[in-house]
C-alpha cells in the first residue's frame, strides 16, 4: 500500500481520529435520546444545564464534520499527497476536544477531563505531522 509507505504515521493517526470522531458522532445520531438523557444528567449541576441539547448538537456536527474531513484527507494524501484537508480535520478535532474539555471541567468530571488528554496528545501529534 503506497499510502502507508509514504505517510505511515499520518495515516495511522488519521484513522484513529476518524474512528473516534465518526463513531462518536454516529452514536449520537443513532441514540440521540439516550445520549441527551445521559448528558443532561451529567451536566445537571453545571452552568451548561440549560443548553445541553444545543451544545450536544454542536458537538455532533463538529465530530461528523471533522471525521469526514479527515477521511477525505486520507483519500487526498493517497491521490495527490496533499495534506491541507486532513490538517483541517485534525485541527477541528482539536477544537472539538477543547470544547469537550471545557464541558467536563464545568461538570466537575475531572477524571473525564483527564481522559481527553490522551486524545488531545494524539491530535496534536497529527497537527504536527501534517504541518511538516
C-alpha positions, 0 to 999 in steps of 0.5 A: 500500500503506497499510502502507508509507505509514504505517510505511515504515521499520518495515516495511522493517526488519521484513522484513529481520529476518524474512528473516534470522531465518526463513531462518536458522532454516529452514536449520537445520531443513532441514540440521540435520546439516550445520549441527551438523557445521559448528558443532561444528567451529567451536566445537571449541576453545571452552568451548561444545564440549560443548553445541553441539547444545543451544545450536544448538537454542536458537538455532533456536527463538529465530530461528523464534520471533522471525521469526514474531513479527515477521511477525505484527507486520507483519500487526498494524501493517497491521490495527490499527497496533499495534506491541507484537508486532513490538517483541517480535520485534525485541527477541528478535532482539536477544537472539538476536544477543547470544547469537550474539555471545557464541558467536563471541567464545568461538570466537575468530571475531572477524571473525564477531563483527564481522559481527553488528554490522551486524545488531545496528545494524539491530535496534536501529534497529527497537527504536527505531522501534517504541518511538516 
